[in-house]
Amino acid sequence: MRVAIIGASGLVGGNCLQVFSRKGWPCLGTHFGFATEQTVYYNTLEPDHAQNPDWDSFAPEVIVNCGALTHVDHCEQHPDESFEKTVQSNRNILKLARKYGARVVYISTDYVFDGENGPYTEDAPQNPLSVYGLHKQTAERETLESGLQALVLRITNVYGDEIRGKNFVARLLNQLNEGRAPELVLPADQYATPVNAADLAQALYLLLKDGKTGVYHIASTDWLNRVQLALKVLSFFPEMPYTLRAMRTADMQQPAKRPLFGGLIAHKFLSEYPEFRFSGVDMYLLSKI
Ligand SMILES: NC(=O)c1ccc[n+]([C@@H]2O[C@H](COP(=O)([O-])OP(=O)(O)OC[C@H]3O[C@@H](n4cnc5c(N)ncnc54)[C@H](OP(=O)(O)O)[C@@H]3O)[C@@H](O)[C@H]2O)c1
């Protein structure tokens, strides 16, 4: 299966590129601003850019859209840019998919929910609180209504190996491994279900292999707030000093509202793949120290 992975220089796309390539699928992974050895340039917002891939020669059978503007507060303060980089970008990818009759995968988030009573199943009522959440909701709906064979994966709090090591867990691990004492200020009331990007890529591989469509929540059974997640990482470095100030989200004055009781329930996925095991944060940390 020829798979184009848009945003393969990032956390989710990079792990999809690794897993799908290992499974023997011919992959074309793209970057935008951060070139890597495994990716080629592609700007979703300029479909005719001279440096874009030669799509005719690759002729994708599946396009996985992992590209987005993911900085939630920036999206809140720059809604037009957020629309362009999430909704318009995805529209251009849907157009590309239509040209090749390709299946599409859209990577979405628990921010489509309001966090009143998570973790959430796929059919829970949506009510995004932020511009980011609203634009992700629009892009996932347009993907599902595109008439193409479409899959939407909702995820949250992704961690794991990535070239830039920029996810929360990787950054904290990096700091601790280098012997730098962390000084953390974190919300203690935002709960989510952290998931390892490698597990997520493996789950997506299975869904694609089996031709699944529709919405799937991908999550482990960890349901943690940021303080608990940080303490988990810190517990693997008992000698390391640190400071940690736990805050209420309401006191943090972040531009974008956050779902507080967020997170996702992967019951649908696990009922179709009962042998699948999500690894959990502890297992990832054990492999890293
Ligand atoms: N990480 C999480 O915790 C999380 C949670 C929920 C949902 N998600 C969703 O999962 C998806 C992937 O997130 P991620 O964490 O992997 O993000 P990421 O690491 O920031 O990667 C985003 C990717 O998109 C590419 N990109 C950005 N603008 C582009 C454009 N105009 N044209 C082409 N490519 C472009 C980036 O390229 P360069 O870096 O090369 O510029 C990068 O490869 C996003 O849709 C995000 O909303 C992530």
PDBQT file of the ligand as one rigid body, heavy atoms in Angstrom, charges set to zero:
ROOT
HETATM    1  N1  LIG A 301       0.900  15.826  19.832  1.00  0.00    +0.000 N 
HETATM    2  C1  LIG A 301      -0.261  15.717  20.459  1.00  0.00    +0.000 C 
HETATM    3  O1  LIG A 301      -0.314  15.574  21.685  1.00  0.00    +0.000 OA
HETATM    4  C2  LIG A 301      -1.557  15.765  19.671  1.00  0.00    +0.000 A 
HETATM    5  C3  LIG A 301      -2.754  15.670  20.385  1.00  0.00    +0.000 A 
HETATM    6  C4  LIG A 301      -3.959  15.688  19.685  1.00  0.00    +0.000 A 
HETATM    7  C5  LIG A 301      -3.957  15.808  18.313  1.00  0.00    +0.000 A 
HETATM    8  N2  LIG A 301      -2.780  15.920  17.642  1.00  0.00    +0.000 N 
HETATM    9  C6  LIG A 301      -2.839  16.081  16.185  1.00  0.00    +0.000 C 
HETATM   10  O2  LIG A 301      -1.962  15.159  15.567  1.00  0.00    +0.000 OA
HETATM   11  C7  LIG A 301      -1.420  15.733  14.381  1.00  0.00    +0.000 C 
HETATM   12  C8  LIG A 301       0.086  15.604  14.427  1.00  0.00    +0.000 C 
HETATM   13  O3  LIG A 301       0.565  16.298  15.586  1.00  0.00    +0.000 OA
HETATM   14  P1  LIG A 301       2.099  16.253  16.002  1.00  0.00    +0.000 P 
HETATM   15  O4  LIG A 301       2.147  16.327  17.480  1.00  0.00    +0.000 OA
HETATM   16  O5  LIG A 301       2.785  15.166  15.298  1.00  0.00    +0.000 OA
HETATM   17  O6  LIG A 301       2.549  17.672  15.441  1.00  0.00    +0.000 OA
HETATM   18  P2  LIG A 301       4.003  18.154  15.021  1.00  0.00    +0.000 P 
HETATM   19  O7  LIG A 301       5.040  17.299  15.645  1.00  0.00    +0.000 OA
HETATM   20  O8  LIG A 301       4.033  19.627  15.228  1.00  0.00    +0.000 OA
HETATM   21  O9  LIG A 301       3.997  17.886  13.440  1.00  0.00    +0.000 OA
HETATM   22  C9  LIG A 301       3.225  18.646  12.570  1.00  0.00    +0.000 C 
HETATM   23  C10 LIG A 301       3.707  18.340  11.171  1.00  0.00    +0.000 C 
HETATM   24  O10 LIG A 301       2.959  19.120  10.231  1.00  0.00    +0.000 OA
HETATM   25  C11 LIG A 301       3.859  19.689   9.284  1.00  0.00    +0.000 C 
HETATM   26  N3  LIG A 301       3.264  20.899   8.705  1.00  0.00    +0.000 N 
HETATM   27  C12 LIG A 301       2.886  22.026   9.361  1.00  0.00    +0.000 A 
HETATM   28  N4  LIG A 301       2.387  22.918   8.466  1.00  0.00    +0.000 NA
HETATM   29  C13 LIG A 301       2.442  22.347   7.244  1.00  0.00    +0.000 A 
HETATM   30  C14 LIG A 301       2.088  22.758   5.921  1.00  0.00    +0.000 A 
HETATM   31  N5  LIG A 301       1.554  23.967   5.645  1.00  0.00    +0.000 N 
HETATM   32  N6  LIG A 301       2.289  21.898   4.897  1.00  0.00    +0.000 NA
HETATM   33  C15 LIG A 301       2.804  20.676   5.116  1.00  0.00    +0.000 A 
HETATM   34  N7  LIG A 301       3.172  20.219   6.341  1.00  0.00    +0.000 NA
HETATM   35  C16 LIG A 301       2.988  21.052   7.396  1.00  0.00    +0.000 A 
HETATM   36  C17 LIG A 301       5.102  19.971  10.119  1.00  0.00    +0.000 C 
HETATM   37  O11 LIG A 301       6.235  20.154   9.298  1.00  0.00    +0.000 OA
HETATM   38  P3  LIG A 301       7.596  20.887   9.835  1.00  0.00    +0.000 P 
HETATM   39  O12 LIG A 301       7.736  20.566  11.271  1.00  0.00    +0.000 OA
HETATM   40  O13 LIG A 301       8.649  20.268   8.948  1.00  0.00    +0.000 OA
HETATM   41  O14 LIG A 301       7.412  22.344   9.581  1.00  0.00    +0.000 OA
HETATM   42  C18 LIG A 301       5.187  18.677  10.944  1.00  0.00    +0.000 C 
HETATM   43  O15 LIG A 301       5.766  17.651  10.197  1.00  0.00    +0.000 OA
HETATM   44  C19 LIG A 301      -1.933  17.170  14.322  1.00  0.00    +0.000 C 
HETATM   45  O16 LIG A 301      -3.042  17.215  13.471  1.00  0.00    +0.000 OA
HETATM   46  C20 LIG A 301      -2.385  17.452  15.739  1.00  0.00    +0.000 C 
HETATM   47  O17 LIG A 301      -3.449  18.388  15.789  1.00  0.00    +0.000 OA
HETATM   48  C21 LIG A 301      -1.567  15.893  18.287  1.00  0.00    +0.000 A 
ENDROOT
TORSDOF 0
